[in-house]
């Protein structure tokens, strides 16, 4: 622990991070304002709820699956343990509130996150984020996917040791994911070889395009 910042001290790379020690968290607790405030995870993509597509690609990469949701809890429980945002953070407080809820609910030392609206998620996302954190000389406790130098901010792998800092950030009114990632220190992992894998389905048009994609 760094005596000045109170954050975990940097180390010369992490030990091997096994998939069994990673909880996967699908973030499905958003308002869905760009899709008429529908629950995006329940929106049908090729005849199946979008969250089902995400879970099918994400679950094999992790040891257990959690779903951050604030409505339709019974439906989401088909795919993993459902966790709701802490009400003390207020309603619709963004993905970091969901990440915090997931970290509290999980006892795994690591947690990987993805939003419910990325149905073409890379099948090797978690492995590549792990590899980046395990690299010699890298003391980061958080890795985030990026495309063309731009972060995909809620596609990340982070240590549970960061929970106290995240709770403090939320208590201060912080909500921006990339700002918190920079605050704790992160490594950016390029996925430029899979540019379409992180395509977000945010709107009705996006959903129609995704339904028509081959």
Secondary structure, DSSP 8 states (H G I E B T S, - for coil): --TTT-S----SS-----GGGEEEEEE--S--GGGTT--GGGSEETTEEHHHHHHHHHGGGSSEEEEE-SS-HHHHTTTSEEE---GGG-SS--HHHHHHHHHHH--SSEEEEEETT-TT--TTHHHHHHHHHHSTT---SEEEEEETTEEEEEEEEEEGGGHHHHHHHHHTT---HHHHHHHH--EEEE-GGGTTTT----SHHHHHHHHH--
